[in-house]
């Protein structure tokens, strides 16, 4: 009887240990957290000179690195080719979102004047 109970306890313990989620590194955690922050916004091609990007696409610069934006387009923030448009001038923007791979996934973006 004791051997059976010990075997059952051992099987349950092994099963529970095997179901633990993997450890995340601090960089994984940072990329998963949505935060509100002020960033530099502009055209990936015209302002940030991002290689392998064709055409005018919205990008933001966070900690010195430019990311293409997913969830908002360059024309969602006015005429990109106007004198103060995002193809002619970078603008500060308040964003809520997270870095996911090589993209910034935005849930809210407001350009500052």
VEXDREN-2710 file (C-alpha; in Angstrom, 1 decimal):
% VEXDREN-2710
k/r/px/py/pz
1/UNK/0.0/0.0/0.0
2/UNK/2.8/2.4/0.9
3/UNK/4.7/1.7/-2.3
4/UNK/1.5/2.4/-4.3
5/UNK/1.0/5.8/-2.5
6/UNK/4.7/6.7/-3.0
7/UNK/4.5/5.8/-6.7
8/UNK/1.3/7.9/-7.1
9/UNK/2.9/10.9/-5.3
10/UNK/6.1/10.6/-7.5
11/UNK/4.0/10.5/-10.7
12/UNK/2.0/13.6/-9.6
13/UNK/5.2/15.5/-8.6
14/UNK/6.9/14.7/-11.9
15/UNK/3.8/15.7/-13.9
16/UNK/3.5/19.0/-12.1
17/UNK/7.2/19.8/-12.6
18/UNK/6.9/19.1/-16.2
19/UNK/4.1/21.6/-16.6
20/UNK/6.0/24.6/-15.4
21/UNK/6.2/27.5/-17.8
22/UNK/9.7/28.2/-19.2
23/UNK/11.8/30.9/-17.5
24/UNK/11.8/34.3/-19.3
25/UNK/14.8/36.5/-19.7
26/UNK/14.5/40.2/-18.9
27/UNK/14.6/41.0/-22.7
28/UNK/11.7/38.6/-23.3
29/UNK/9.8/40.3/-20.4
30/UNK/10.5/43.8/-21.8
31/UNK/9.2/42.9/-25.2
32/UNK/5.9/41.5/-23.7
33/UNK/5.0/44.4/-21.6
34/UNK/2.8/47.2/-23.0
35/UNK/3.9/50.5/-21.8
36/UNK/3.0/54.2/-22.4
37/UNK/6.0/56.1/-23.5
38/UNK/7.1/59.1/-25.6
39/UNK/9.0/58.1/-28.7
40/UNK/10.2/59.6/-32.0
41/UNK/7.9/58.8/-34.9
42/UNK/8.6/59.2/-38.6
43/UNK/8.8/57.5/-41.9
44/UNK/10.9/54.3/-41.9
45/UNK/12.4/55.3/-45.3
46/UNK/12.5/59.1/-45.4
47/UNK/13.4/59.8/-41.8
48/UNK/15.0/56.7/-40.3
49/UNK/16.6/55.3/-43.5
50/UNK/15.7/51.8/-42.5
51/UNK/17.3/49.3/-44.9
52/UNK/15.0/46.7/-46.7
53/UNK/12.0/49.0/-46.3
54/UNK/10.3/50.2/-49.5
55/UNK/7.8/53.0/-49.6
56/UNK/6.7/55.3/-46.8
57/UNK/5.8/53.3/-43.7
58/UNK/5.3/54.4/-40.1
59/UNK/8.2/53.7/-37.7
60/UNK/9.2/54.7/-34.2
61/UNK/12.6/55.0/-32.6
62/UNK/12.9/53.5/-29.1
63/UNK/16.2/53.6/-27.2
64/UNK/18.0/54.5/-30.4
65/UNK/16.6/51.7/-32.5
66/UNK/13.9/52.1/-35.2
67/UNK/11.0/49.7/-35.4
68/UNK/8.3/49.4/-38.1
69/UNK/4.9/50.0/-36.5
70/UNK/2.1/47.4/-36.7
71/UNK/-1.4/48.5/-35.8
72/UNK/-1.2/52.0/-37.2
73/UNK/-0.2/53.4/-40.6
74/UNK/1.6/56.5/-41.6
75/UNK/-1.5/58.1/-43.2
76/UNK/-3.5/57.5/-40.0
77/UNK/-1.6/60.6/-38.6
78/UNK/-2.3/63.2/-41.3
79/UNK/-0.7/63.8/-44.7
80/UNK/2.7/62.1/-44.5
81/UNK/4.0/64.4/-47.3
82/UNK/2.8/67.7/-45.8
83/UNK/5.6/70.1/-44.6
84/UNK/5.0/68.8/-41.0
85/UNK/4.1/65.2/-42.1
86/UNK/6.0/62.2/-41.0
87/UNK/8.0/61.9/-44.2
88/UNK/9.4/65.4/-43.8
89/UNK/9.9/65.6/-40.1
90/UNK/10.1/63.3/-37.1
91/UNK/7.6/64.0/-34.4
92/UNK/7.3/63.0/-30.7
93/UNK/4.5/60.6/-30.1
94/UNK/2.9/59.1/-27.1
95/UNK/2.5/55.4/-27.7
96/UNK/1.1/52.4/-25.9
97/UNK/2.3/49.1/-27.2
98/UNK/5.2/46.6/-27.1
99/UNK/8.2/45.5/-29.1
100/UNK/7.6/42.2/-30.7
101/UNK/10.5/40.9/-32.7
102/UNK/11.5/43.6/-35.1
103/UNK/8.1/45.5/-34.9
104/UNK/6.4/47.8/-32.5
105/UNK/2.9/46.6/-32.0
106/UNK/0.9/49.7/-31.1
107/UNK/-2.5/49.8/-29.3
108/UNK/-2.6/53.6/-29.1
109/UNK/-0.6/56.4/-30.7
110/UNK/-1.0/60.2/-30.4
111/UNK/1.4/62.6/-32.1
112/UNK/2.5/65.6/-30.1
113/UNK/2.5/69.0/-31.8
END
